Amino acid sequence: MMEPVELRAATGEAANFEAFFRAGYPTLFQAAYLLTSDRQEADDIAQEAFLRAYERWDRVHAMDSPTGYVYRVALNLNRSRLRKVAVRARRVFAMVPDDDPAATVLASRQVLDALSQLPPGQREAIVLTEWLGLGSEEAGQLLGIDASSVRGRLHRGRTALRSLLGEVDE
C-alpha cells in the first residue's frame, strides 16, 4: 500500500501533467493537422506525443522546454508516418487521385492542399514559424537543424506556396 506522502506527490505530478496537457493539446493537434491534413492522423500524433511525454514526465517536466519536447516527438511521429505511407504507396499504388472536388472551392482546403505538396522539411518550417510563431532559432532546435537552414526552408516553402496558390496582392 502507498504511503499518503507518495500518493500526494504522484497526484501532484499527475495534476502538473494534466495542466500541461490541457494547455498544450489543442495547439499541438492543430499543428499536426496542418502537417497531415487529416484530423484522425493529427489526433493520433498529438495523443501519442503526449503519451510519450507522460511516460517520461519525471524527466520531461524538468527540461527547459517540455513543450518543445512534445513538438519534437510529434514531428518525428509524422515523419515516421510519412515513411510508412510512402512505402505502402510504392507497394500498392502507382498514383493516388485526389477525389475531393470541394478542394478547389474552399480557400482553407486550398491552403491545406498546397501545404501537403511541399516537401516535409519546408512544411514543418512553415507550420512552426508561421502558424506557431516560433523564431527560426526555436524551430531549428525542434527540427535539429541550424536557424539558417530553417530560414532557407521557409524561403523555398513560401515561394512554392505562392506558386501553388497564385500571387496575392497585399
C-alpha positions in Angstrom: 0.0 0.0 0.0 1.2 3.5 -0.9 2.2 5.9 1.8 0.0 9.1 1.8 3.0 11.3 1.1 3.9 9.3 -2.0 0.3 9.4 -3.1 0.2 13.2 -2.8 3.5 13.5 -4.8 2.2 11.3 -7.5 -1.1 13.2 -7.6 0.8 16.5 -7.8 2.9 15.3 -10.8 -0.2 13.9 -12.5 -2.0 17.2 -11.9 1.0 19.1 -13.3 1.0 16.9 -16.4 -2.8 17.3 -16.7 -2.4 21.1 -16.8 0.4 20.8 -19.3 -1.8 18.5 -21.5 -4.8 20.7 -21.3 -2.8 23.8 -22.2 -0.8 22.3 -25.0 -3.0 19.7 -26.7 -5.2 22.0 -28.8 -2.3 23.8 -30.4 -0.3 20.6 -31.0 -3.4 19.0 -32.5 -3.8 22.0 -34.9 -0.1 21.9 -35.8 -0.3 18.2 -36.5 -3.5 18.8 -38.6 -1.6 21.4 -40.7 1.1 18.8 -41.2 -1.1 15.8 -42.0 -4.3 17.4 -43.5 -6.2 14.6 -41.6 -8.0 15.1 -38.3 -7.6 11.4 -37.2 -3.9 11.3 -38.0 -3.4 14.6 -36.3 -5.3 13.4 -33.2 -3.3 10.2 -33.2 0.0 12.0 -33.4 -0.9 14.6 -30.7 -2.1 11.8 -28.4 1.0 9.7 -28.9 3.3 12.6 -28.4 1.6 13.5 -25.1 1.6 9.8 -24.1 5.3 9.6 -24.6 5.8 12.8 -22.6 3.6 11.3 -19.8 5.6 8.1 -19.7 8.8 10.2 -19.2 7.2 13.0 -17.2 9.7 12.8 -14.4 12.4 13.8 -16.9 10.3 15.9 -19.4 8.9 18.3 -16.8 12.5 19.2 -15.8 13.5 20.1 -19.3 14.0 23.7 -20.4 11.1 23.3 -22.8 8.7 20.4 -22.2 6.5 21.8 -25.0 9.5 21.7 -27.4 9.9 18.0 -26.4 6.3 17.2 -27.3 6.5 19.1 -30.6 9.8 17.3 -31.5 8.1 13.9 -30.7 5.1 14.9 -32.9 7.3 15.9 -35.8 9.2 12.6 -35.5 5.9 10.7 -35.4 4.7 12.5 -38.5 8.0 11.7 -40.3 7.7 8.1 -39.4 4.1 8.1 -40.6 5.1 9.6 -43.9 7.8 7.0 -44.4 5.3 4.2 -43.8 2.8 5.7 -46.1 5.4 6.1 -48.9 6.4 2.5 -48.6 2.8 1.3 -48.7 2.1 3.6 -51.6 5.0 2.3 -53.6 3.9 -1.2 -53.0 0.2 -0.8 -53.7 -0.5 2.3 -55.8 1.2 3.8 -58.8 -0.7 7.1 -58.2 -3.5 8.1 -55.8 -6.0 10.5 -57.4 -7.5 13.4 -55.5 -11.2 12.6 -55.2 -12.1 15.8 -53.3 -13.9 18.1 -55.8 -14.6 20.6 -53.0 -10.8 21.3 -52.5 -10.9 24.0 -55.3 -13.8 25.8 -53.7 -12.7 26.3 -50.1 -9.7 28.5 -49.5 -8.7 26.7 -46.4 -8.7 23.4 -48.3 -6.6 25.0 -51.0 -4.0 26.0 -48.4 -4.0 22.5 -46.9 -3.6 21.0 -50.3 -0.7 23.4 -51.1 0.9 22.6 -47.8 0.6 18.9 -48.4 2.5 19.4 -51.7 5.5 20.9 -50.0 8.4 18.7 -49.0 8.1 17.8 -45.3 11.0 20.0 -44.3 9.5 23.1 -45.8 6.1 22.3 -44.4 7.5 21.8 -40.9 9.4 25.1 -41.1 6.3 26.9 -42.2 4.0 25.4 -39.6 6.5 26.0 -36.8 7.3 29.6 -37.7 4.2 31.0 -39.4 1.5 29.2 -37.6 3.0 28.5 -34.2 5.0 31.8 -34.2 8.4 30.2 -33.3 11.5 32.0 -34.3 14.0 30.4 -36.7 16.3 29.5 -33.7 13.5 27.7 -31.8 12.2 26.0 -34.9 15.8 24.9 -35.7 16.2 23.4 -32.3 13.0 21.4 -32.7 13.9 20.2 -36.2 17.6 19.5 -35.3 19.0 22.0 -37.9 20.6 25.4 -37.9 18.4 28.5 -37.9 19.8 29.5 -41.3 18.5 26.2 -42.7 15.1 27.0 -41.3 15.2 30.3 -43.0 16.2 28.7 -46.3 13.3 26.2 -46.0 11.0 29.0 -45.2 12.0 30.9 -48.3 11.7 27.9 -50.6 8.4 26.9 -48.9 6.9 30.4 -49.2 8.0 30.6 -52.9 6.4 27.3 -53.6 3.2 28.2 -51.8 2.9 31.5 -53.7 3.3 29.5 -56.9 0.8 26.9 -55.9 -1.8 29.4 -54.6 -1.1 32.2 -57.0 0.4 35.6 -56.2 -1.7 37.5 -53.6 -1.5 41.3 -53.5 -1.3 42.7 -50.0 
